[in-house]
């Protein structure tokens, strides 16, 4: 019997606001524990929540990007449970009427496009961060009250690769809509996985397990692969799968039981009494949609159809919003799309990888990259010299023109000067002429190296090569 995986994902994303969802406390990361909170976050008596309008705007951006129906009556509910990460004893969320419903996201895996239906998107406040030790736990309330959106898919995902592709594309949307930095390692994007197995052809669902708070896309993929295998082994042995909550241990690449549950928890939802229903202006919702930037897939289409890049090349550029933004700025000065791609995917990406930084954290500017490309095209500098100029730009932040002048890197294009250098090299390497007569063509490469060394890399390689061959032919006649 073969089994089919039934997977649904719940993604929590912290929104990029200055203050928290219902208080004026600042939203930060990495500050001293319990230093960025106030009486509202702690649920002290007599305090009243005030909704952060910016958080609603950012949530609406994501709703539009996910093609969702938007509820223009904003309602909040209380989700009641007692736990240390909820100082109020309840969480303000949206249960009855989520902000967004009935969305979708198209993903591509192994050249097959699949549509993942999205059930809902709702706003809520984040809980405090817990740090567990063997016999005690510490709590940092700085995170309590940070605005969150939760996005819940329908059980449309069928394997770990699809789950990873969905999360990659969803993270892209968070970045392109500028609603979050979506850093899973910092907890600003977190994923819960629900998975069950059923025989192919069966309509009913099997018993599902939930994997909580997985903090990287690769770990989500590994957790699903492990859990699917565990389910299948149990079912093939005639054993039952327990309904339980598990966590992924990245040190052993396995899921571990956190708690079992036979019934759904009763959170006793009821309307939030301190926030009355809010009617959202319809024109405001439309204006937010008009102001959205082009999403990654729209940019990718333009890069392929109008800029002549291949699908692989276009996908590389849009895979990082910062790289795509830098590309967009660079093409305002230079229309050589292929050359821009090659620099971004080559020297620039290598620098970013080696220095563990983003492109906007470097000293490179779009106009500098366009000038560098233009100087190569105009034979002002050679490709080899361009790498030297690039290194200086990244270190010093000076314009290419300034660096070229300071280092005297302009190419020698005078054929008489090049011929003089070639003849000097041939004079001191007479044995190489004999090698050439004997048909050893590799000697050309050696002589070109000597010419570049003699000229300090400044002669035009193409011209030098032509003059070298002409001079060799003259000397062997």
NULUMTI-663127 format. One record per residue (C-alpha): residue in one letter; x, z, y. Coordinates in Angstrom, 2 decimals, always signed. Layout:
N
SITE   residuo         x         z         y
SITE         A         X         Z         Y
...
REM end
This chain:
477
SITE   residuo         x         z         y
SITE         X     +0.00     +0.00     +0.00
SITE         X     +1.30     -0.93     +3.44
SITE         X     +0.57     +1.19     +6.49
SITE         X     -0.11     +0.35    +10.12
SITE         X     +1.17     +2.52    +12.96
SITE         X     -1.38     +3.60    +15.58
SITE         X     +0.37     +4.80    +18.72
SITE         X     -0.84     +5.98    +22.09
SITE         X     +1.32     +7.18    +24.97
SITE         X     +0.67     +9.68    +27.75
SITE         X     +3.11     +9.32    +30.62
SITE         X     +3.52    +11.87    +33.40
SITE         X     +5.22    +10.66    +36.58
SITE         X     +6.16    +12.81    +39.58
SITE         X     +5.26    +11.13    +42.86
SITE         X     +7.75    +10.61    +45.68
SITE         X     +6.19    +12.83    +48.35
SITE         X     +7.84    +15.18    +50.83
SITE         X     +5.56    +18.09    +50.01
SITE         X     +3.63    +19.30    +46.99
SITE         X     +0.17    +18.28    +45.83
SITE         X     -1.77    +21.14    +47.40
SITE         X     +0.79    +22.99    +49.52
SITE         X     +3.41    +22.38    +52.20
SITE         X     +6.31    +23.47    +49.96
SITE         X     +9.01    +20.74    +49.78
SITE         X     +9.50    +18.51    +46.75
SITE         X    +13.15    +18.72    +45.65
SITE         X    +15.37    +18.54    +42.59
SITE         X    +18.36    +20.69    +41.71
SITE         X    +17.77    +23.42    +44.32
SITE         X    +18.26    +27.10    +43.56
SITE         X    +15.51    +28.21    +41.11
SITE         X    +12.36    +29.63    +42.68
SITE         X    +13.47    +28.79    +46.23
SITE         X    +11.10    +25.86    +46.91
SITE         X     +7.64    +27.36    +46.52
SITE         X     +5.06    +29.22    +48.53
SITE         X     +2.01    +31.43    +48.10
SITE         X     -0.28    +28.49    +47.26
SITE         X     +2.00    +27.35    +44.44
SITE         X     +2.00    +30.89    +43.06
SITE         X     -1.79    +31.15    +43.19
SITE         X     -1.85    +34.24    +45.40
SITE         X     -5.20    +35.66    +46.41
SITE         X     -6.73    +34.21    +49.56
SITE         X     -4.79    +30.95    +49.46
SITE         X     -6.55    +27.58    +49.57
SITE         X     -5.28    +24.19    +48.35
SITE         X     -5.07    +21.25    +50.78
SITE         X     -4.84    +17.77    +49.19
SITE         X     -1.74    +15.70    +49.96
SITE         X     -3.05    +12.32    +51.19
SITE         X     +0.26    +10.59    +50.45
SITE         X     -0.05    +11.43    +46.76
SITE         X     -3.43     +9.69    +46.63
SITE         X     -1.98     +6.60    +48.31
SITE         X     +0.88     +6.39    +45.81
SITE         X     -1.49     +6.84    +42.88
SITE         X     -3.68     +4.01    +44.20
SITE         X     -0.60     +1.75    +44.37
SITE         X     -0.03     +2.26    +40.64
SITE         X     -3.74     +1.70    +39.91
SITE         X     -3.54     -1.69    +41.61
SITE         X     -0.34     -2.63    +39.78
SITE         X     -2.03     -1.76    +36.46
SITE         X     -5.20     -3.79    +37.29
SITE         X     -7.40     -0.69    +37.17
SITE         X    -10.91     +0.05    +38.40
SITE         X    -10.52     +2.61    +41.19
SITE         X    -13.04     +5.41    +41.66
SITE         X    -13.58     +5.78    +45.39
SITE         X    -14.98     +9.29    +45.01
SITE         X    -12.08    +11.64    +44.47
SITE         X    -13.02    +14.64    +42.31
SITE         X    -10.84    +17.43    +40.96
SITE         X    -11.34    +19.85    +38.08
SITE         X     -9.80    +23.05    +36.83
SITE         X     -8.05    +22.97    +33.47
SITE         X     -7.99    +26.58    +32.35
SITE         X     -5.33    +28.05    +30.10
SITE         X     -3.07    +31.05    +30.40
SITE         X     +0.62    +30.26    +30.12
SITE         X     +3.69    +31.33    +32.06
SITE         X     +4.26    +27.87    +33.56
SITE         X     +0.88    +28.08    +35.35
SITE         X     +1.02    +30.94    +37.85
SITE         X     -2.64    +30.44    +38.82
SITE         X     -3.87    +30.53    +35.23
SITE         X     -5.30    +27.02    +35.70
SITE         X     -4.16    +23.53    +36.64
SITE         X     -5.89    +21.38    +39.24
SITE         X     -6.39    +17.98    +37.64
SITE         X     -8.96    +15.19    +37.22
SITE         X    -11.02    +15.34    +34.04
SITE         X    -14.53    +13.99    +34.62
SITE         X    -13.64    +11.22    +37.06
SITE         X    -10.07     +9.90    +36.91
SITE         X     -8.86     +7.91    +39.90
SITE         X     -8.23     +4.79    +37.78
SITE         X     -9.80     +3.42    +34.59
SITE         X     -9.72     +0.34    +32.36
SITE         X     -6.28     -1.05    +33.22
SITE         X     -3.74     -2.99    +31.20
SITE         X     -0.08     -3.88    +30.94
SITE         X     +1.30     -6.97    +29.20
SITE         X     +4.55     -6.49    +27.30
SITE         X     +6.81     -8.92    +25.46
SITE         X     +8.58     -8.02    +22.23
SITE         X    +10.40    -10.61    +20.09
SITE         X     +8.89    -13.42    +22.22
SITE         X     +5.33    -12.19    +21.50
SITE         X     +3.16    -10.98    +24.40
SITE         X     +0.85     -8.03    +23.70
SITE         X     -1.69     -6.51    +26.06
SITE         X     -1.74     -2.71    +26.08
SITE         X     -5.05     -1.36    +27.37
SITE         X     -4.81     +1.68    +29.64
SITE         X     -7.65     +4.15    +29.43
SITE         X     -7.11     +6.22    +32.56
SITE         X     -4.86     +7.32    +35.40
SITE         X     -5.48    +10.68    +36.99
SITE         X     -3.86    +12.94    +39.56
SITE         X     -2.79    +16.50    +38.87
SITE         X     -0.22    +19.11    +39.84
SITE         X     +2.92    +19.71    +37.80
SITE         X     +3.66    +22.98    +36.04
SITE         X     +6.74    +25.18    +36.37
SITE         X     +9.90    +24.36    +34.43
SITE         X    +10.74    +26.57    +31.45
SITE         X    +14.20    +27.13    +30.04
SITE         X    +14.08    +28.63    +26.55
SITE         X    +16.76    +30.73    +24.90
SITE         X    +16.82    +32.43    +21.51
SITE         X    +14.93    +35.57    +22.45
SITE         X    +13.82    +34.99    +26.04
SITE         X    +12.76    +32.29    +28.52
SITE         X    +13.41    +31.68    +32.21
SITE         X    +10.98    +29.97    +34.58
SITE         X    +11.71    +27.91    +37.69
SITE         X     +8.59    +27.59    +39.86
SITE         X    +10.15    +24.98    +42.16
SITE         X     +8.42    +22.28    +40.10
SITE         X     +5.02    +23.98    +40.15
SITE         X     +2.62    +21.95    +42.28
SITE         X     +4.62    +18.70    +42.52
SITE         X     +2.17    +15.74    +42.56
SITE         X     +1.82    +13.99    +39.21
SITE         X     +0.00    +11.02    +37.83
SITE         X     -0.82    +10.90    +34.15
SITE         X     -1.36     +7.49    +32.54
SITE         X     -3.01     +7.37    +29.12
SITE         X     -3.00     +4.24    +26.96
SITE         X     -5.54     +3.26    +24.35
SITE         X     -4.10     +3.40    +20.79
SITE         X     -2.94     -0.23    +21.05
SITE         X     +0.78     +0.20    +20.37
SITE         X     +1.88     -0.69    +16.84
SITE         X     +5.59     +0.11    +16.64
SITE         X     +8.51     +1.80    +18.37
SITE         X     +9.79     -1.41    +20.00
SITE         X     +6.42     -2.00    +21.66
SITE         X     +6.39     +1.60    +22.89
SITE         X     +9.85     +1.19    +24.41
SITE         X     +8.87     -2.12    +26.05
SITE         X     +5.73     -0.52    +27.51
SITE         X     +7.71     +2.40    +28.96
SITE         X    +10.38     +0.08    +30.39
SITE         X     +7.75     -2.00    +32.15
SITE         X     +5.79     +1.04    +33.35
SITE         X     +8.98     +2.54    +34.75
SITE         X     +9.63     -0.79    +36.49
SITE         X     +6.20     -0.53    +38.13
SITE         X     +6.93     +2.99    +39.37
SITE         X    +10.17     +1.73    +40.95
SITE         X     +8.79     -1.53    +42.40
SITE         X     +5.77     +0.23    +43.92
SITE         X     +8.18     +2.88    +45.26
SITE         X     +6.06     +5.78    +44.04
SITE         X     +8.78     +7.60    +42.10
SITE         X    +12.46     +7.49    +41.16
SITE         X    +11.21     +7.69    +37.52
SITE         X    +14.35     +9.48    +36.34
SITE         X    +13.52    +10.63    +32.84
SITE         X    +16.72    +12.67    +32.64
SITE         X    +15.51    +14.72    +35.62
SITE         X    +11.96    +15.05    +34.32
SITE         X    +10.28    +12.94    +37.00
SITE         X     +8.98    +10.69    +34.21
SITE         X     +8.00    +12.25    +30.88
SITE         X     +6.27    +10.91    +27.81
SITE         X     +4.04    +12.40    +25.11
SITE         X     +3.59    +10.31    +21.97
SITE         X     +0.53    +10.33    +19.70
SITE         X     +1.04     +8.66    +16.34
SITE         X     -0.88     +8.23    +13.10
SITE         X     -0.76     +5.84    +10.15
SITE         X     -3.53     +4.05     +8.32
SITE         X     -3.63     +1.41     +5.56
SITE         X     -3.74     -2.16     +6.87
SITE         X     -7.33     -3.34     +7.05
SITE         X     -8.72     +0.18     +7.49
SITE         X    -10.79     +0.85    +10.65
SITE         X    -10.65     +4.64    +10.68
SITE         X     -7.73     +6.54    +12.13
SITE         X     -5.40     +8.80    +10.18
SITE         X     -4.39    +12.33    +11.16
SITE         X     -2.22    +12.16    +14.25
SITE         X     +0.71    +14.20    +15.44
SITE         X     +1.78    +14.62    +19.03
SITE         X     +5.41    +14.56    +20.17
SITE         X     +5.74    +16.37    +23.50
SITE         X     +7.90    +15.73    +26.54
SITE         X    +10.33    +13.10    +25.29
SITE         X    +12.79    +12.50    +28.11
SITE         X    +14.28     +9.06    +27.47
SITE         X    +12.97     +5.70    +26.34
SITE         X    +15.50     +5.46    +23.53
SITE         X    +14.46     +8.92    +22.29
SITE         X    +10.81     +7.83    +22.33
SITE         X    +11.76     +4.89    +20.11
SITE         X    +13.76     +7.09    +17.75
SITE         X    +11.04     +9.75    +17.62
SITE         X     +8.38     +7.17    +16.68
SITE         X    +10.61     +5.62    +14.01
SITE         X    +11.30     +9.02    +12.45
SITE         X     +7.70    +10.20    +12.64
SITE         X     +6.31     +6.97    +11.18
SITE         X     +8.71     +7.26     +8.24
SITE         X     +7.78    +10.94     +7.73
SITE         X     +4.05    +10.12     +7.74
SITE         X     +4.53     +7.28     +5.28
SITE         X     +6.54     +9.41     +2.87
SITE         X     +3.84    +12.11     +2.89
SITE         X     +1.02     +9.61     +2.36
SITE         X     +2.81     +7.81     -0.48
SITE         X     +3.28    +11.16     -2.24
SITE         X     -0.44    +11.91     -1.92
SITE         X     +0.15    +14.68     +0.62
SITE         X     -1.76    +15.27     +3.84
SITE         X     -0.38    +14.86     +7.34
SITE         X     -0.95    +17.99     +9.39
SITE         X     -2.36    +17.75    +12.88
SITE         X     +0.39    +19.33    +14.92
SITE         X     +2.50    +19.21    +18.03
SITE         X     +6.16    +18.43    +17.51
SITE         X     +9.26    +17.97    +19.66
SITE         X    +12.14    +15.52    +19.29
SITE         X    +15.56    +17.04    +18.66
SITE         X    +18.07    +14.46    +19.92
SITE         X    +21.00    +16.22    +18.20
SITE         X    +19.63    +15.33    +14.75
SITE         X    +17.27    +12.47    +15.76
SITE         X    +14.31    +14.17    +14.10
SITE         X    +11.00    +15.69    +15.19
SITE         X    +10.44    +19.41    +14.65
SITE         X     +7.17    +21.36    +14.47
SITE         X     +6.25    +23.31    +17.60
SITE         X     +2.74    +24.37    +16.66
SITE         X     -0.10    +23.30    +14.40
SITE         X     -3.64    +22.85    +15.63
SITE         X     -6.78    +22.35    +13.64
SITE         X     -9.12    +21.86    +16.60
SITE         X     -8.77    +20.59    +20.12
SITE         X     -8.02    +23.30    +22.67
SITE         X    -11.01    +24.26    +24.82
SITE         X     -9.68    +24.14    +28.38
SITE         X    -13.11    +25.02    +29.83
SITE         X    -12.96    +22.28    +32.45
SITE         X    -15.17    +22.76    +35.47
SITE         X    -15.18    +21.30    +39.01
SITE         X    -12.48    +22.61    +41.33
SITE         X    -14.46    +24.85    +43.68
SITE         X    -11.98    +24.72    +46.57
SITE         X    -11.78    +20.91    +46.84
SITE         X    -15.10    +19.16    +47.40
SITE         X    -15.54    +15.49    +46.35
SITE         X    -13.75    +13.16    +48.80
SITE         X    -15.03     +9.66    +49.55
SITE         X    -12.12     +7.23    +49.86
SITE         X    -12.45     +4.50    +52.46
SITE         X    -12.82     +1.15    +50.68
SITE         X    -10.79     -0.71    +53.31
SITE         X     -7.93     +1.77    +52.87
SITE         X     -7.86     +0.99    +49.15
SITE         X     -7.72     -2.76    +49.93
SITE         X     -5.00     -2.28    +52.55
SITE         X     -2.82     -0.43    +50.03
SITE         X     -3.14     -3.40    +47.68
SITE         X     -2.17     -5.88    +50.43
SITE         X     +0.96     -3.87    +51.23
SITE         X     +2.25     -3.86    +47.66
SITE         X     +5.56     -5.70    +47.17
SITE         X     +5.95     -8.39    +44.53
SITE         X     +6.20     -6.85    +41.08
SITE         X     +9.08     -7.62    +38.73
SITE         X     +7.19    -10.24    +36.70
SITE         X     +6.16    -12.08    +39.88
SITE         X     +9.74    -12.13    +41.16
SITE         X    +10.98    -13.27    +37.75
SITE         X     +8.57    -16.20    +37.82
SITE         X     +9.82    -17.26    +41.27
SITE         X    +13.46    -16.97    +40.22
SITE         X    +12.81    -19.26    +37.24
SITE         X    +10.47    -21.82    +38.81
SITE         X    +11.90    -22.04    +42.34
SITE         X    +15.49    -20.85    +42.05
SITE         X    +16.31    -22.61    +38.79
SITE         X    +17.56    -19.53    +36.94
SITE         X    +17.06    -19.18    +33.21
SITE         X    +14.64    -16.58    +31.84
SITE         X    +17.56    -14.43    +30.73
SITE         X    +19.21    -14.64    +34.17
SITE         X    +15.98    -13.90    +36.05
SITE         X    +15.20    -10.99    +33.73
SITE         X    +18.61     -9.46    +34.41
SITE         X    +17.99     -9.49    +38.15
SITE         X    +14.49     -7.97    +38.04
SITE         X    +15.46     -5.36    +35.43
SITE         X    +16.79     -3.30    +38.35
SITE         X    +14.75     -3.12    +41.55
SITE         X    +17.89     -2.42    +43.59
SITE         X    +19.65     -5.50    +42.18
SITE         X    +16.52     -7.59    +42.80
SITE         X    +16.21     -6.27    +46.37
SITE         X    +19.90     -7.03    +46.97
SITE         X    +19.42    -10.54    +45.57
SITE         X    +16.40    -11.04    +47.86
SITE         X    +18.46    -10.02    +50.89
SITE         X    +21.44    -12.17    +49.89
SITE         X    +19.39    -15.37    +49.57
SITE         X    +18.47    -15.00    +53.23
SITE         X    +22.09    -15.97    +53.99
SITE         X    +23.03    -18.12    +50.99
SITE         X    +20.92    -20.42    +48.82
SITE         X    +23.37    -20.77    +45.93
SITE         X    +21.14    -18.81    +43.55
SITE         X    +23.32    -19.41    +40.48
SITE         X    +26.49    -18.16    +42.16
SITE         X    +24.68    -15.07    +43.47
SITE         X    +23.45    -14.31    +39.95
SITE         X    +26.96    -14.73    +38.50
SITE         X    +28.46    -12.32    +41.01
SITE         X    +25.68     -9.74    +40.53
SITE         X    +25.83     -9.92    +36.74
SITE         X    +29.63    -10.12    +36.63
SITE         X    +31.96     -8.44    +39.13
SITE         X    +29.25     -6.37    +40.83
SITE         X    +27.69     -5.04    +37.61
SITE         X    +31.13     -4.25    +36.21
SITE         X    +31.93     -2.24    +39.34
SITE         X    +28.62     -0.34    +39.14
SITE         X    +29.17     +0.49    +35.47
SITE         X    +32.74     +1.67    +36.05
SITE         X    +31.86     +3.79    +39.08
SITE         X    +28.46     +5.04    +37.80
SITE         X    +26.67     +4.15    +41.01
SITE         X    +23.93     +1.88    +42.33
SITE         X    +24.54     -1.20    +44.44
SITE         X    +23.29     +0.44    +47.63
SITE         X    +25.75     +3.29    +47.13
SITE         X    +28.63     +0.82    +47.46
SITE         X    +30.14     -0.77    +50.58
SITE         X    +29.01     -4.25    +49.57
SITE         X    +26.44     -5.86    +51.87
SITE         X    +24.29     -8.92    +51.13
SITE         X    +25.92    -10.85    +53.97
SITE         X    +29.39    -10.01    +52.59
SITE         X    +28.48    -11.42    +49.17
SITE         X    +27.04    -14.58    +50.73
SITE         X    +30.21    -15.05    +52.84
SITE         X    +32.42    -14.57    +49.78
SITE         X    +30.49    -17.28    +47.91
SITE         X    +30.69    -19.61    +50.91
SITE         X    +34.46    -19.15    +51.30
SITE         X    +34.95    -20.12    +47.65
SITE         X    +32.73    -23.21    +48.04
SITE         X    +34.67    -24.27    +51.15
SITE         X    +38.02    -23.74    +49.39
SITE         X    +39.03    -21.13    +51.94
SITE         X    +39.97    -18.90    +49.00
SITE         X    +40.24    -19.50    +45.28
SITE         X    +38.18    -17.80    +42.59
SITE         X    +41.19    -15.65    +41.78
SITE         X    +41.63    -14.66    +45.42
SITE         X    +37.92    -13.92    +45.71
SITE         X    +38.27    -11.08    +43.20
SITE         X    +41.03     -9.57    +45.33
SITE         X    +38.81     -9.87    +48.41
SITE         X    +35.87     -8.34    +46.51
SITE         X    +37.96     -5.33    +45.46
SITE         X    +38.96     -4.76    +49.09
SITE         X    +35.37     -5.07    +50.27
SITE         X    +34.29     -2.41    +47.77
SITE         X    +37.13     -0.08    +48.75
SITE         X    +37.20     -0.54    +52.51
SITE         X    +33.80     -1.96    +53.46
SITE         X    +35.37     -4.65    +55.66
SITE         X    +33.95     -8.16    +56.02
SITE         X    +35.58    -10.81    +53.78
SITE         X    +36.85    -12.74    +56.83
SITE         X    +38.75     -9.66    +58.06
SITE         X    +40.30     -9.04    +54.63
SITE         X    +41.33    -12.70    +54.25
SITE         X    +43.11    -12.60    +57.59
SITE         X    +44.77     -9.22    +57.00
SITE         X    +46.10    -10.22    +53.57
SITE         X    +46.78    -13.86    +54.52
SITE         X    +44.79    -15.10    +51.54
SITE         X    +43.69    -18.51    +52.76
SITE         X    +44.29    -21.26    +50.23
SITE         X    +47.05    -23.80    +50.79
SITE         X    +45.32    -27.19    +50.93
SITE         X    +48.18    -29.20    +52.42
SITE         X    +49.25    -31.63    +49.65
SITE         X    +52.78    -31.92    +51.06
SITE         X    +53.28    -28.15    +50.93
SITE         X    +51.84    -27.98    +47.42
SITE         X    +54.10    -30.84    +46.26
SITE         X    +57.14    -29.02    +47.64
SITE         X    +56.20    -25.86    +45.66
SITE         X    +55.56    -27.93    +42.49
SITE         X    +58.93    -29.68    +42.73
SITE         X    +60.73    -26.39    +43.25
SITE         X    +59.09    -24.96    +40.11
SITE         X    +60.02    -28.06    +38.10
SITE         X    +63.62    -27.87    +39.34
SITE         X    +64.07    -24.33    +38.07
SITE         X    +62.18    -25.02    +34.82
SITE         X    +63.88    -28.24    +33.66
SITE         X    +63.40    -27.37    +29.99
SITE         X    +59.63    -27.46    +30.52
SITE         X    +59.89    -31.13    +31.47
SITE         X    +61.46    -31.85    +28.06
SITE         X    +58.66    -29.88    +26.37
SITE         X    +56.14    -32.06    +28.21
SITE         X    +57.94    -35.25    +27.08
SITE         X    +57.70    -33.96    +23.48
SITE         X    +53.90    -33.67    +23.83
SITE         X    +53.70    -29.90    +24.25
SITE         X    +50.71    -29.86    +26.60
SITE         X    +50.60    -26.06    +26.72
SITE         X    +53.53    -26.24    +29.11
SITE         X    +51.05    -27.23    +31.83
SITE         X    +49.55    -23.75    +31.71
SITE         X    +52.97    -22.12    +31.95
SITE         X    +53.99    -24.27    +34.92
SITE         X    +50.69    -23.62    +36.70
SITE         X    +51.33    -19.91    +36.29
SITE         X    +54.77    -20.32    +37.87
SITE         X    +53.26    -22.35    +40.74
SITE         X    +50.64    -19.68    +41.42
SITE         X    +53.34    -17.02    +41.31
SITE         X    +55.61    -18.97    +43.67
SITE         X    +52.74    -19.47    +46.14
SITE         X    +51.44    -15.91    +45.72
SITE         X    +48.21    -17.37    +44.39
SITE         X    +47.47    -19.29    +47.55
SITE         X    +47.63    -22.91    +46.46
SITE         X    +44.40    -24.62    +45.56
SITE         X    +44.50    -24.63    +41.70
SITE         X    +42.75    -27.99    +41.34
SITE         X    +45.06    -29.75    +43.79
SITE         X    +48.14    -28.04    +42.33
SITE         X    +47.19    -29.16    +38.82
SITE         X    +46.76    -32.77    +39.91
SITE         X    +50.06    -32.83    +41.80
SITE         X    +51.86    -31.14    +38.89
SITE         X    +50.72    -33.81    +36.41
SITE         X    +51.65    -36.59    +38.84
SITE         X    +55.11    -35.07    +39.37
SITE         X    +55.67    -34.65    +35.63
SITE         X    +54.72    -38.27    +35.02
SITE         X    +57.16    -39.44    +37.71
SITE         X    +59.97    -37.40    +36.22
SITE         X    +59.39    -38.69    +32.68
SITE         X    +59.21    -42.38    +33.53
REM end
